Amino acid sequence: MSVPTVKVEKHMKTSHHHLRRSRWLQLPATVVLASAVFASDTVSKDLQAVIALQGKPCGEVQDTEKKGDNDYIASCSNGKRYRVSMNASGRVDVKEQ
């Protein structure tokens, strides 16, 4: 009976080691996801401010879609969608979609 006990203990030690390692592997993924959410939230707030400064009704930007450099589609809480981009002269354009 001592042989199965040794195998179980060895397996338990291995499982504990893998569990500890998997926790460390989860940490970078959590940091990456959190930073992506933070970046997305920042873009939403920036687009909301730009739309408001242009005098367009929006409410709150609920979703964003990046089309290119300095080119976004913003979906607002009031149902409107705007394309926010930079024109050739460096000015911001806000066009309703």
C-alpha positions as CSV (number, residue, x, y, z in Angstrom):
1,M,0.0,0.0,0.0
2,S,2.9,2.4,0.4
3,V,3.5,2.5,-3.4
4,P,0.1,4.1,-4.3
5,T,0.6,6.6,-1.4
6,V,3.9,7.7,-2.8
7,K,2.5,8.1,-6.3
8,V,-0.4,10.2,-5.0
9,E,1.9,12.4,-3.0
10,K,4.2,12.8,-6.1
11,H,1.2,13.7,-8.2
12,M,-0.1,16.2,-5.7
13,K,3.3,17.9,-5.6
14,T,3.4,18.1,-9.4
15,S,-0.2,19.4,-9.5
16,H,0.6,22.1,-6.9
17,H,3.7,23.1,-8.9
18,H,1.7,23.4,-12.2
19,L,-1.0,25.3,-10.3
20,R,1.6,27.8,-9.1
21,R,3.1,28.1,-12.6
22,S,-0.3,28.6,-14.2
23,R,-1.1,31.4,-11.8
24,W,2.0,33.2,-12.9
25,L,1.1,32.6,-16.6
26,Q,-2.3,34.2,-16.0
27,L,-0.9,37.4,-14.6
28,P,0.6,38.7,-17.9
29,A,-2.6,37.9,-19.7
30,T,-4.6,39.8,-17.1
31,V,-2.3,42.8,-17.4
32,V,-2.6,42.8,-21.2
33,L,-6.4,42.6,-21.1
34,A,-6.6,45.3,-18.5
35,S,-4.4,47.6,-20.5
36,A,-6.4,47.0,-23.6
37,V,-9.6,47.8,-21.8
38,F,-8.0,51.0,-20.3
39,A,-6.8,52.0,-23.8
40,S,-10.3,51.4,-25.3
41,D,-11.9,53.4,-22.5
42,T,-9.4,56.3,-23.1
43,V,-10.2,56.3,-26.8
44,S,-13.9,56.3,-26.1
45,K,-13.6,59.3,-23.8
46,D,-11.4,61.2,-26.2
47,L,-13.8,60.6,-29.1
48,Q,-16.7,61.7,-26.9
49,A,-15.0,64.9,-26.1
50,V,-14.1,65.6,-29.8
51,I,-17.7,64.9,-30.9
52,A,-19.1,67.2,-28.2
53,L,-16.6,70.0,-29.1
54,Q,-17.9,69.8,-32.7
55,G,-21.4,70.4,-31.3
56,K,-22.8,67.0,-32.4
57,P,-25.2,65.1,-30.2
58,C,-23.9,61.8,-28.9
59,G,-24.5,61.2,-25.2
60,E,-21.8,58.6,-24.3
61,V,-19.5,56.8,-26.8
62,Q,-20.4,53.1,-26.3
63,D,-18.3,51.5,-29.0
64,T,-15.3,52.4,-31.1
65,E,-13.9,50.9,-34.3
66,K,-10.4,51.9,-35.5
67,K,-10.3,52.3,-39.3
68,G,-6.8,53.6,-39.6
69,D,-4.4,56.1,-38.1
70,N,-6.5,58.9,-36.5
71,D,-9.6,57.4,-38.1
72,Y,-12.4,56.0,-35.9
73,I,-16.1,55.1,-36.0
74,A,-17.8,56.0,-32.7
75,S,-21.2,54.5,-31.8
76,C,-23.1,56.7,-29.3
77,S,-25.7,56.0,-26.7
78,N,-28.3,58.0,-28.6
79,G,-27.9,55.6,-31.6
80,K,-25.9,58.0,-33.8
81,R,-22.6,56.9,-35.4
82,Y,-19.8,59.3,-36.3
83,R,-16.6,58.9,-38.3
84,V,-13.9,60.9,-36.5
85,S,-10.8,61.4,-38.6
86,M,-8.0,63.9,-39.4
87,N,-8.1,65.6,-42.8
88,A,-5.1,66.5,-45.0
89,S,-4.7,69.9,-43.3
90,G,-4.5,68.3,-39.8
91,R,-8.0,69.3,-38.7
92,V,-10.4,66.9,-37.1
93,D,-13.5,65.9,-39.1
94,V,-16.6,64.5,-37.5
95,K,-19.1,63.2,-40.0
96,E,-22.4,61.4,-39.2
97,Q,-22.6,57.9,-40.6
